[in-house]
């Protein structure tokens, strides 16, 4: 059994870039390892990751992931909650791996970058502390790299021989969430010993201690326990032959439609001129919509409006912009996709443009083929809020939608600034937009919604005066195609600057090695634009996708995930990609609740206290109270701390420094800072909260602890930072 450790979703705890294979313990809880998941002998292809770990194949529908077996868990405890016992899973052997040479050690950020991005299991092991490596051998655990998971590296902070590198890793909805990689200096070189994913409204803070790897199974158990009963007898991978064949047929149609796009022709495809002299609005709307696959739905608009003649002249409009202009001329506004309901636009379904009576309730802008519309603004009494945006593109070439879907880092729109009166910045630095997209959309459609955080929404701010952003579309201007027929291990094909080599046996041990022979790609995006399709002995399509892998600007190696038994394979590669970049500007977005907002952001007050928040140790937990007593041989006990908010504001985010002392009062260790982020708040003003933390970083001789607030973020968007000592 391979435990993916990449993101937290649907009962699975995963941390970006890591997969746990095997575990130690005495109580069997999972089936023995399949031979295909163990380490491959030298000279053979490495085993593939689970199929769901890789990038989605063109046109493929997502399948649910099976829950892992239930284990007991120690998560954050609220007052009155009890810990439940749990058991680790059955062991599997960890392979011996040579330590690679020339590893980074001087710069914590470079260590973090390689640790999260390497495809080599031995390299990832070597970048951990000696204690972490010993712990994995002791518990028979192997970290399987998954560099295909997106991540970002932030700033590093150091404190003596401890360091913490800010990271953003893939979260439950596929977006990047905050966290950190913790390192310790050993023999003058920085090595990783833990990873943290910050708490959100969807999950608590989760920590993976590489030096106590069994602890992760304790944290997983509570999440699995409820799912286990609910999923009994349910096979999430069960799929009828008709469904599989339909999925493969869709993948084949998408693959064949991926062709080179002429950039200028693409521009012209969504650009129109209007020279209307008394033509009926409905007829014009239908004519504009037809080339992008939309039909006019007349059911929601007054007939007299659609029959009203329009006189309008305009040049260089996007097609959706032209539809909007015609609707506006006769007192209508357009909706796209789903049947419009009052106050809710829905997601794109069907193939209709549906005009409705009245003007748009919110502003709209256009960028390239996209319509960007405001869907609403939520305002909170704290002076914060959320701006809702929808990015919609219709009638796009399949190559464009495939390229956008293939790049996990692609943002449908990058928001640069949000301004209020007097150019007041309303976009916070420490919060990021939440992006959601439909799992299945009609061909040629991009439909994404964003919730963009806002701060500084005072009573004097009656409108957002300007939102500035940018849309970038990857346009493949040259596509290279090659075939492997038949598929043979060791086969090599070379076409126009790309060499492709097959390694291993189909379908379970296959890897793909890509080498770019012409110019390098410093952005390292080129390997994301490789698309595959297999054929079985009967000539029917077989879905194939590139799974986990790694590489650089010239070379990339990846596992293949295959749904079937192909005997031949076709590959398409976007050799040349030109970005189509368009600026976006939305203006005068009304804030309807501004009268209920505070007149000013309250000045921070915490009279008589050194910091707005303090924390104290409540108690260390006895081993029998812990959920996982046996695996914690290399750490101290878990503990409960009390967080007290002395301030006149609700706390959303908190960073605490921790120092442990032995019974004589001697300092015996500094744990990495505790990072808490909770929505809508962690602790309300003048309130307190108890939380339980694991013993990952607690010295065994610890008898007491002190906590010092380093940084406090409040729900009104303000931040307090302690003075440097």
Secondary structure, DSSP 8 states (H G I E B T S, - for coil): -EEEES-EETTEE--TTEEEE----SS--S----GGGS---TTS------GGGS---TT-------------------TT--------------------SS---S-HHHHHHHHHH---HHHHHHTB-HHHHHHHHHTT-EEEE-TTS-EEEEEEEEETTEEEEEEEEE-TTSSEEEEEEEEEEETTEEEEEEEEE---SSS--EEEEGGGTTHHHHHHHHHHHHHHHHTTT--TT---HHHHHHHHHHHHHHHHH-----HHHHHHHTEEEEEEEEEEHHHHHHHHHHTTT-EEE-TTS-HHHHTSEEEEEEEEEEHHHHHHHHHHHTTEEEEESS--BTTB-----SSEEEEEES--SS-EEEETTEEEEEEEEEE-TTS-EEEEEEEEE-S--HHHHHHHHH-TT--S-EEEEEE-GGG-B-S-SS---EEEE-SS--TT-EEEEEEEEE----TT--EEEEEEEEEEEEEEEEEEEEEEES--TT-EEEETTEEEEEES-TTTS-EEEEEE-SS--TT--GGGGEEEEEE-TTS-EEEEEEEEEEE-SSEEEEEEEEES--SEEEEEEEEEEEEEEEEEEEEEEE-TTGGGS-SS------TT-SSSEEEEEEEE--GGGSS-TTT-TTS---EEEEEEE-SSS-EEEEEEEEEEE-TTS-EEEEEEEEEEE-SS-SB-TT-EEEEEE-STT--TT--EEEEEEEEEEETTS-EEE----
